[in-house]
Amino acid sequence: LTVLLSCQKAPAQKDYVVVHGKIENPTEGLGLRFYNPTTSKSFTVKVEANGAFRDTIKLEKAAYYNAVYGNLFGAYLANDMDLEINFDGKNISKTVVFKGKGEHENTFLRFRAKLEGGLMGADYKAFLNVEKPIFDSKMKKFSDDFKAELTQKKSVLDADFATAQLAYLDEFNKGMTQQFVEEVRNNSELGAGKQSPDFKNYINHDGGKSSLSDFRGSYVFIDVWATWCGPCKYEFPFIGKVEKMYHGKNIKFVSISIDRLKDEQKWRDMIKKEGLVGIQLLADKEIASSFIAGYYIQAIPRFIILDKEGKIINSDAPRPSEPELQDILNSLDM
């Protein structure tokens, strides 16, 4: 018997994942899309009229996906999983449930997301602006709770997944600490009332060149963008609406592109195609421009508000698509 048992092979792992489930209140004709933010690859699972869906997908490797069905939720997929996903199409975030092979990994990721939300709260900027002992205490509690949950669930989690989560925790902690340090620096160098970094002789779409000093005497709302930036383009219609709301007021809307100078025509074509409003400028040295470097800009779009003397009101203002921006602008004496 011992010999016979030793000869039995473990079931071969499947080189595909099965994804299936049921959506309550489905949207007619809408498929369930899985998008990998690391590779930018995606696939879409067909959803039947009754909300049922089922598909078999071969993955290159296990990965975290943004599952998109009107709204987003996270899903971890790996070959050999048989994952059932059920949710209400009208209230995904509160109703999504995972079952089957892969449910424990996905349930842990939902715990992780909830833990991160509790750490940062509703105001991410406020979290980064607490005193260092408070920040350190919150980060320690986050790490302790994360590790405790991982240890408790380790027996039911895939070993590679558990290892990857510890690596994620390490990177998350390093990233948050770096952001905290940068926020302290920004408050010191770019806080309200500080003189803004300067720019001079940027190409003006309407002709000639413009410098920041040209706008003294007016409030200035600055948008830093580029033609290749998708989130920047998303803000275009909102910028237009905000500019229209304050048209005729003592505020200049200045958009600075960090496209390459050799792509000037591409920049001009997009301004025309999108019907962009306000003062359109092209930076002199792309991301290396002194103005961009002075604000430590590493991601765009970025929005900045200056007062009539060129001093900073907000060095990282809300986006035009966010209602908080209007609250700030309405408070200005225009």
Summary of the structure (lengths in Angstrom):
residues: 334
radius of gyration: 25.1
end to end distance: 89.2
largest distance: 91.9
contacts: 922
relative contact order: 0.09
helix: 42%
strand: 24%
